Amino acid sequence: MLLGGASVIALAACSSKSSGKSASDSSAKPTASLLALFPLNDYITAGVPQRIAFGVANPSGGMAKSGPNPLTFTITGPDKTSTTQAVAMHGKELTYAYYPITFTPAKAGNYTVAATVDGDRVTSTFTVGAKGSSNVPGPTDKMPALASPTAAATLGIDPICTQDPPCPLHTVSLKDALGKNTPIAFLVATPKFCQTGICGPVLQVLETTAKDYAGKVTFIHQEVYQSAKAAAEDGANAPLATTVKELNLQSEPVLWIIGRDGTIQHRLDAAYDSVELRKALDGVLA
């Protein structure tokens, strides 16, 4: 879902499509569309390896639970130079399938991603900002040493976890975990109030995977809202948790994989599965 100041709207997503038929052609069949699972404007930056994920919406508008495997994407930058990638489908534990692309934008500007689904060309556009222009910590940035709530020090977050039952990933603060020479997986997500239905599943993936990395990686979950009661009464105006505001988040869920020196190695926006998570964790432990 998209966060805007103190308001929560919907997952940042955009799509365009072209089936080669006029919209007024009564014989034109409904087509799929490509959805960007990250904020579209100046969220990712040039000159740094980026991970961007896309989902496919079926003709009825719902997110598809499966799709081509792999799906070939063409990324075209502002200088009209294109690169092509065949990307494996992910998301077996989630509510929808997704495709994570890793690439390094050469320069700031408008980019287009295109693919062919069921014979139709589907596209999504997004804007890459100049290096250092994003206020949200990303790959190669140092993770800010912010306090996150723990069972012993909730920082006024009530409840500390909206998963039912609560997850166990609230034993250490992000601020305390940084500098301990141990990699960190830090997730911001609200299972109970997630409008896209993905927050609960990705938290469960993190919780399950954490068992295999005990003692090697510190896992931390941070809720989005200061008060579940306020979120239930008026989600659009409910106060966000202080840590979430300090991170300047535009959307959630977001998972940061942080190296031993406090440098962000990966930022996984919206959807991730155990395959992608384990690859990121193994990489940061190497």
N, C-alpha and C positions, 0 to 999 in steps of 0.2 A: 504494500500500500504506500501511497505517497504522503509524506509529512510536509505540511506547510505552516511554519511557525508553530502555533498550538493546534492546528487543525490537521485532521487525517482524512484524506479524500479517497483515493484509489490507487492501485498499482500503476506506476508510470508505464504506459504502453502506447505504442503507435504502430500503425500499419498502413500500407497502401498496397494495392493489388492491380494487376492488369491481366485480364483473360483474353485480350485481343478482341473483345466484343463490346459494343456500346452498352452503356447502362440502360438505355431505353430499349434495347433488343429483348423482346419478351422471351426469346428462346435461350437467352444467356442463363447458364446454370449458376447457382450460388458457388462461391469460391472460398477457399481458406484465406487467412491473412496471417501476416508475420508480426509478432508482438515482441517489442524490446523489453526485457525484464530488468531495466535500469533506467534512471532518469536520463532524459534525452538531450539536455542542454548543458554543455560545459561540465559534465560530471566526470568524464574521463579526460585525460590530458595527453598531449603529444609527447613523443620522445621517451615514453615509459611503457613497458609491456603491460597490456591491459587484457582483462578477461571480461567479455561481454556475452550475455546469454540471451537466447531468443526462444520463444515458444510459438507454437502454431495454433491459431484459433480455427475451429472447424466452421463450416458455413452457418451453423446456428449461433455462433458467437462464443461458445464454450471452449475452454482450453482442451486441446486434443491430448488424450492419454497415450497415444502412440503416433508414429509417423515414419517417414522414410529413414532407413538406417544403413548407411550414413545419409546425411543430407548435405549437398554441396552448396556452399555459400560463395558469392562473389562480393568482395568489399571494394568499393570505388571511392577514392578520396577526392579532395577538392581540386587536385591537379589532374583528375580524370584517370589516374593510374589505378589499375585493378589488380587484386590478388584473389586467388581461389583456394578454398579449403573444403575438404570433405570432413564433416564433423559427425562423430558418433552420437546417437540418441542417448540421453540420460534420463533418470527420474523414476526408476522402477519402484522406489519406496514412496514416491510423492503422488500428488493428486493430478499431475499433468507431466507430459514429457517436455524436455527442453534440450537446447543445443548450445554448449559453451564454446565460444570462439576466443582464441588467444592471438593477439596481434599487437604490433607496436605502431600506432599512428605516427607517420613521419612529420606531420604538421597539423596545426589547428585549422578548423574549418568544418564544412558539412560533408558527411559521409553517407553513403547508401549501401545497404546490405540487401542482396537479392538472392532468391532461391526459387526452385521450381517444385511445387507440391501438387500432386494429382494433375500434372500437365499445365498448371497455371503458374505464371510468374508472380511471386509475392515479394514485396519490398518493405523495408523500414529505413527511415532516415534519422540521423542523430548528429549532434554537433560536438566536436572535440575542442576542448579549450587549450590554451597555451600552457606549457609546463609550469606548474606551480599556481595555476589559476583556480583550482578547485579548493573549496573550503572543507571538503570531506577527505579525511586521511585515506590515501591509496597506496598502491605498490611503490616501494622505495622510500616512502615517508617514514619518519619515526612516529610510532604510536604515542599519542599524548598520554601522559601519566595522570589519568583521571580516576577518581574514586568511583567504584561501582559498588552497589549494595551487596552486603553479605547477610547471612543469617544472624551474625553477631552485631552488625551495624547496618541497619536497613536503609539508612539515609531518608527515612520517611516513605519509602516505597511500600504500598499496601494493596495487595499482598506482594511479596517479593517475587513470586512466580505464579502466573495464571494458568499454567498447565495443571491438569487434574489427573493424578496427584502431582504435586510440585516436583520439579526436577532437582537433582542434587548438586547442580552446578553453581552454587552460591556460597562457597566456603572461603573464597579468597577474593579480595578486591583487585581490580585491574592495576591500580596504582601500586599495590604491594607486589603483584606478580612480576611487573616489569623490573628488570635489573637483577633477577634471580638466576639468570643464565639458563632459563628453561623456556622453550617455545610456548606460545599461548594461542589458544583458539577462543576468540571473544565474539559472542553472538548477541546482537540486539534483535529481539523478536517478542511479540505478544501473542501467544497462542489463542487466548480467549477472544481478542478483539481484532484479529487479523481479517480484513475484508476479503482477501484473496484465498484464504484457506490454506496457505502454504507455511505459515509460521509454526504451527504445531508439528507438522511432518518434518520440517528441517531441524527443529529442536530435538525431536525423537531420534533422528539420524545422528545428531551430535552426541546425545546422551548414550546411545547404544555404542557408537564408535569409541567414545571416551574410555570405555572399559578395557579396550585393547591397547590403550596408550597410557594407562595409569602409571604415574611416576616419570613419564617421559614428556608429557605435554600438560599444561595447566588449562583446564576448560572452564569458561566463565559464561554465564547467561545473564543478560541485562534486560529487564522489562522496559517497555516503551513509556507507559503512563505512570505518573506519580501515584494515582489512585484508581483502582479498578472501579470503585463506586462512581467516581466522577466520569470515568470513561463510559460506564454503562448508562449513565444519565444523559450525557451529551458528549459523544466521542469527538465531535468536530471542535469542541472548545475545551476539552479536558487538558489540564496541564501535563506537559511531557516531563519525564524524568530529567533531572539536571544533567546527567551524563549524556543523554540523547541530545539535548540542546547544545551542549558544549561540543559535540561531534558534528554539529551542523547538518544532521542527517536530513535528506530529502525524501527518503523512502526506507522501508524495512520489509522483511528481514535483511540484515547485513552481517556477514561473518568475516572477521579479519583473522588471518593466520600470520602470527608475528614471530620473527626469529629470536634467537637467544639475545641478540644485541638490541632488541626493541624495534627493529626495522620491519615494516609490513612487507611480507613476501607475497601474499595473495589477499584480495578482497573478493569474496563470493557474494554477489548481490542476488537477492530474491531466492532462486532455487539452487540447491545443490543436493547431490545424492551421496551415498557412501563411497561410490567409486571415485568421484571427483574429490571428496573430502580426504580419503585415505591417500590419494596421490599427492595432495597438497601437504598433508602431515608428514608423509614419508620424505618428501622433498626438503622440508624445513628441518628434519632430523638428520639428514644426510651430512 
